Amino acid sequence: MLIACSGSSDTNIDGTQVIEPKAAEIKGLAKAAFGGVAFASIQAPAVHGGYAKRCLAGGVELSETGATWQAMRL
């Protein structure tokens, strides 16, 4: 059985018009949802995931140089 949809791609199934948000609106929503926290989470240090895809919880930023290391290619 083959079913085809009638109507244009800018309407919902009930015939109402689809209004897509602009890029600026999406950016503002993302900033409000994910950028509202001014501090890091308080967690014990732990690595989640594998070598290629991982997340670090509870990490701290290292300085560019230290007693036993030096950052390269900054």
Residue, then its C-alpha position, 0 to 999 in steps of 0.5 A: m500500500l502506498i500513501a501520499c501526503s497532500g498539501s505543501s511542506d509548510t503545513n502541519i497534518d491538521g493544515t496549520q502553517v509551520i513557523e520555523p524559528k530563525a537562527a538568532e532565536i535558536k541561539g538565544l534559546a540555547k544560550a538561555a538553556f545551557g549558558g545560565v550557569a556561572f559555575a562548574s558542577i560540584q562532582a568528584p573527578a571521573v571520566h565517562g566514556g571511551y577514548a574517542k568520545r568522553c566527558l570529564a566531570g569534576g576537572v580543573e583547568l591546568s596552568e600553561t606551565g608548571a614544575t614538571w610540564q610546559a604547554m606547547r602549540l597554544 
